Amino acid sequence: MDLKPKRFVDGLLFPEGPRWHDDRLWISDMGSQKVVAVDMQGRVEVIVEIDDRPSGLGWLPDGSLLIASMADRKVLRLDSGALTVYADLTEYAERSLNDMVVDDRGWAYVDAYDLPANPGDLPGKIVLVMPDGSSRLATDDVTGPNGSGITADGKTFVVCETRGSAVRAFDIAADGRLVNGRPYAKLDNKTPDGMCLDAEGAVWIGSIMTGEFLRVLEGGEVTDRIAYDGKAIACMLGGDDLRTLFLLNSNATPGDVREAEAAGRKPLELKGWVDTVQVDVPGAGWP
């Protein structure tokens, strides 16, 4: 397939965690510490600004927005303009939170992982937050979880392993725990980051350190590749027919964002943007 990206929106810093919701693309702009929503005309609305780097996004059945707040390792809830702490996950996450996927029951799966200074410093964990705000470990049988999805039947959890250069799958048990972990695809020399699922069971991933977006079938076959000069951070299927693939990109890495944060400044020198391509197979499942 000849996929030629078109520019959709500029003016971001480090866009992450894309979600298609209520006819708009929702983005965590880590660099500006804002959650924004963009309509199909490219009009940007700032939804909320937080005192940390936002990452994973999802919605509870009542329509309130959940936000994974990275450094303070909390899940925040935005409801009617009020921002509160929904779950404190510091007991699970030694360094930070990352992506999150929330299903139609309000079960929120949160990645407790951030790329460490030294490879192998931290094991990966995925934490389940229930609709009452309680939490428990879903699995620690994962290496560097960094982008996840749930199949349309609600039975299978799929997650990118950035540190492991792979995508992994789990069965979702009746109590929400992730069991029967197994390889979905091995992607040698790739660094899979944000991902989404399509109706044929394939995953679209951003390989952040190799600057490319890939469509991958279970077993590892790559059917489509979109190369970039910038970083391929994350992707999301949306639009009226769920065939618009949104491609999130930046001229930097998460490390650049953390360095600016440590220096007490927002990394205004970063440039982030979103492109789109039209694909044949629509999105499915969550996110």
C-alpha positions, 0 to 999 in steps of 0.5 A: 500500500502506498501510504503518503502522510499529510500534515494534520496539525502543528504546534505541539511539543511532544505528543503522546497517548493518542485516543479517538473519542467523541469525533476528535483526536485526544493527545497528551502533549508531554512537552507542554503538560497539556491534554488537547483535543483536535477535530477533523478540521485541525482545530485544537482545544486545550482540555486541561493542563497538569503539573506533570507530564500527562501520558495515557488517556481513557474514559470511564463509563460516566464520561469522565477522563482519566489521565496517567500523570507520569512522574508523580505516578498517579491516575487523575480524573477530570470530571466537570472541569474538576481534576482529582486523584483517582488512583495512587500507583506509587507502590507499583511504579518505581520511576513513572507511569506511562500509557494506559488503556481503559475498556468499556467497563472502566477497567484501566490498565496502566503501564508502570514503566519508563525507560531507565538510565541503565538497561535492565534497571527496572522490570515492567509491570501493568497495573489494573485500576478498577472503577472504584479506584482500587488497584492491583498488579495485573502482570509483571511478565512484561519487558518495558510496556509502552503502549497497549490495546484490548481486542474488540471481544474484550478477551485479549490484551496486547502490549508493546515491549519497547525494551524487548523489541516485541509485541506481547499478548495476554488473556484477560482473566475474569478478575482482570488479571493478565494471564497466559503471556505469549509472543505476538510479534518479535521485531528485531532492532525495532522499538515499539512505542504507542500502538492501536489495533485494527479489525483484522487483528493487526497492530499499528505501532510507532518504532520511536528510535528507528523513526517508522510506523509499522502494521504488524500481523500476529507472528511478526509479518510487517505488511506496511511501513511508513518511514520518518525523519522525526521520531515515530511516537504513537498512532491511532485509528479514527475519523468517521470510518476509523480508517484515518491513521493519525501519526504522532511525531516529534524532533526529540525523544522522551529523554529530552522532555525529562532533561528539560523537566529536571532543569525546571523548564518546559522544553519549548525548543521541541517541535511536535506534530501529527500527520494522517494517512488513509488505510484500508482496514478500520480500527477496532477494540480499545483504545 
